[in-house]
Amino acid sequence: MKAPKLILIAVIAMLIGAFFYFGYSDFLTLHELKTHQAAIEARIAAQPVATAFVYALIYVLVTALSLPGAAVMTLAGGALFGLLWGTVIVSFASTIGAALAFLAARFLFRDVVKGRFGSAIRTIDAGIDRDGPFYLFTLRLIPLFPFFMINLVMGLTAIRLSTFYWVSQVGMLAGTLVYVNAGTQLAGIESLSDILSPGLLGSFALLGLFPLLTKKIVEHIQARKVFADWPKPAHFDNNIVVIGAGSGGLVTAYIASAVKAKVTLVEKHKMGGDCLNTGCVPSKALIRSAKWLAQHRRAEEFGIRQSSADFDFADVMARVKSVIEKVEPHDSIERYTELGVEVVTGEAKIISPWEVRVETAEGSKTLTTRAIVIAAGARPFVPPIPGIDSIEPLTSDNLWNLRELPKRLLVLGGGPIGCELAQCFARLGSLVTLVEMAPRLLAREDPEASEAVMASFRQDGVDLRLEHTAKEFIIDNGEKILIAEYDGNTVRIPFDQVLVAIGRAANIEDYGVEALGIALSPRKTIATDPFQATNYPNIYAVGDVAGPYQFTHVAAHQAWYAAVNALFGTFKKFRTDYSVIPWSTFTDPEVARVGLNEQEAEQQNIPYEVVTYGIDELDRAIADGEAHGFVKVLTEPGKDKILGVTIVGEHAGDLLAEYVLAMKHGIGLNKILGTIHIYPTLAEANKYAAGAWKRAHAPVSVLNWLRRYHSWRRG
Ligand SMILES: Cc1cc2nc3c(=O)[nH]c(=O)nc-3n(C[C@H](O)[C@H](O)[C@H](O)COP(=O)(O)OP(=O)(O)OC[C@H]3O[C@@H](n4cnc5c(N)ncnc54)[C@H](O)[C@@H]3O)c2cc1C
């Protein structure tokens, strides 16, 4: 603890000690007050302003130091200054004292509590941000909650001082009035408990709950207000209509049908959405072929003198297509129909909160439904760079139709999709130039993760152009050229084809979102509450169209919440749990992460300890010729609590699963270390990282004693 904090603790301790040591606590009793009332009144008559000032000062001190006696002081306020002035003085003095106690608690302990109970405090802070003033008001009004405790506990939360001050002053006013008024008839009071009858306590409790209840009722009315313009059908054909049969829509429909709801799934294009047709599946199939080629080039490393690889890019793409075809049945109309889902091929449009019109090849039909789940996905964002239309850019949507390998491929964007595809094409034989505005690839990951990927890209021959900003596309003498800006200079980068991979835009147009006024987030995705509901309580959104993550497994995760809340929300609603979200970028090496990395912990001011295990030391990785990468674990300082893990290396995405499970179920590194891992596997890296953490936390003094003990045993 730093010196200013120690000094403050010492001052507070001295003042509290003095209060008890010199017997001031005996003065702040009802009996003493009655005994000295006449003398004090005489003093007030002589010096009213000065006495009021001294009284207020003592009041502030008593409350700021959380000393017992505030109730008696309040009675004294009434007895000495009357109802009006007593209330005014007590109201300000008690609130100022409360604010000082609040500030002291915050200054001394907020960091410690944040460090120790980081995730719990973050949840509380989020709640305080939402409902803090209401809760504080309730606590202040109900005199059952001790005054000093509220000051100290609130100091540990993120509530603003100004909010704390005014809510406290207003919230305590009723109680202050009751006590000050009682003080005006001091002679009749025999004990403090005489002041608050059970009836009065009950009224306070009701008063305290009133604002919270009002807030909830207002929220409910506001939520229902959006329905005002839309006549509600008397009968519904469906419990849920799902728009889009990608990862989010399929899982929503699956869950709804599993619990016997009537669900219709509408898809305008291909079942399986992006993941199956243009995303995860084809990209991973292409990565496999590219990786095979890269490994084959390393033949000598593995003791193979000669190896040749003759291939045609069109065959590689044919394999990609065949992989899609093999997975297709999992997402097919037949499978979902068998599961009890009604699948409609056609374009859906929401025409009211309870009606979806579908344009099919056979004509249009209107489905009525109690709830709608929007799972309309996203599409590649093509930036309005001058000249981009004239060069027919490739995106992750149309890339899969290529049958001829681009000679010189320019990849725009160093995020996960750009990186995965850039490396693939380089390994397949394209001359790849990757243009990225940021100073490194995969900028969300820690610098050493980016560094590992960039080193591998350089080995694969990718021309990395970092800190380059694309300005214009031109065609010069029949050659396509990107004009970019780098370090204040203009750079010309010639290419044959360009792949744009700079992000994905949510599909929010042309199916009723604007017409109904479904609210959007600042990122132009559909805004959802913690239950996946939009501003229409019966319309939900999941997956890429809603964000904040754009992964298949997150779309599926959200789908569970949307389906369950849509069907059973009347009884119980579930908040989407984003506490443990893993992901992986399938470059070589893979970069997999769950929870915080170092740069995020620093940005969010979250204290952490870090331990890193280098996979270059791992037996299996050495045997496989893949001895590179690392497991990096962030933990709460001094505690066996995992805050986040980054793994870089071969099969990092698979290795991460153990840590995902651990974080989800509150398992620490001690337990991972105590779990048998098969030798020799890559998974042992997880155990060794836990071992490195354990060594860093070895109980040094115990070990010193053990050394002495063994030495004594040896004689
Ligand atoms: C190249 C690439 C690689 C990727 N790799 C991975 C990966 O390795 N791992 C991972 O987790 N994620 C990956 N992703 C992301 C993943 O594909 C998406 O997060 C996921 O597909 C989102 O699912 P979704 O259900 O939200 O949307 P989508 O899969 O896009 O499905 C939306 C569906 O809605 C339909 N639709 C839209 N509007 C209407 C309408 N009005 N009526 C009827 N139907 C409509 C569309 O036709 C589409 O089929 C990758 C993405 C890309 C582009």
The ligand as a Gaussian input file, in Angstrom:
#p B3LYP/6-31G(d) Opt

LIG

0 1
 C      -13.913000     -16.544000     -44.981000
 C      -14.583000     -16.708000     -43.631000
 C      -14.073000     -17.587000     -42.731000
 C      -14.676000     -17.757000     -41.508000
 N      -14.144000     -18.642000     -40.615000
 C      -14.719000     -18.819000     -39.421000
 C      -14.185000     -19.760000     -38.504000
 O      -13.201000     -20.419000     -38.783000
 N      -14.814000     -19.907000     -37.328000
 C      -15.922000     -19.184000     -36.994000
 O      -16.440000     -19.356000     -35.897000
 N      -16.434000     -18.277000     -37.838000
 C      -15.865000     -18.079000     -39.038000
 N      -16.416000     -17.179000     -39.922000
 C      -17.590000     -16.401000     -39.487000
 C      -18.873000     -17.214000     -39.638000
 O      -18.981000     -17.678000     -40.947000
 C      -20.062000     -16.374000     -39.261000
 O      -19.861000     -15.835000     -37.991000
 C      -21.351000     -17.174000     -39.234000
 O      -21.595000     -17.732000     -40.493000
 C      -22.516000     -16.290000     -38.822000
 O      -23.703000     -17.012000     -38.875000
 P      -25.110000     -16.260000     -38.996000
 O      -26.156000     -17.283000     -38.784000
 O      -25.128000     -15.069000     -38.162000
 O      -25.159000     -15.697000     -40.473000
 P      -25.002000     -16.398000     -41.881000
 O      -24.266000     -17.662000     -41.811000
 O      -24.476000     -15.356000     -42.782000
 O      -26.493000     -16.757000     -42.292000
 C      -27.425000     -15.771000     -42.619000
 C      -28.422000     -16.356000     -43.590000
 O      -29.547000     -15.515000     -43.639000
 C      -30.041000     -15.537000     -44.957000
 N      -30.906000     -14.371000     -45.132000
 C      -30.558000     -13.068000     -45.004000
 N      -31.625000     -12.287000     -45.202000
 C      -32.660000     -13.087000     -45.451000
 C      -34.039000     -12.871000     -45.740000
 N      -34.530000     -11.649000     -45.782000
 N      -34.816000     -13.931000     -45.933000
 C      -34.323000     -15.177000     -45.874000
 N      -33.043000     -15.447000     -45.615000
 C      -32.223000     -14.414000     -45.410000
 C      -28.792000     -15.532000     -45.813000
 O      -29.028000     -16.010000     -47.103000
 C      -27.882000     -16.447000     -44.996000
 O      -27.957000     -17.774000     -45.447000
 C      -15.835000     -17.015000     -41.179000
 C      -16.379000     -16.120000     -42.103000
 C      -15.763000     -15.969000     -43.312000
 C      -16.361000     -15.022000     -44.308000

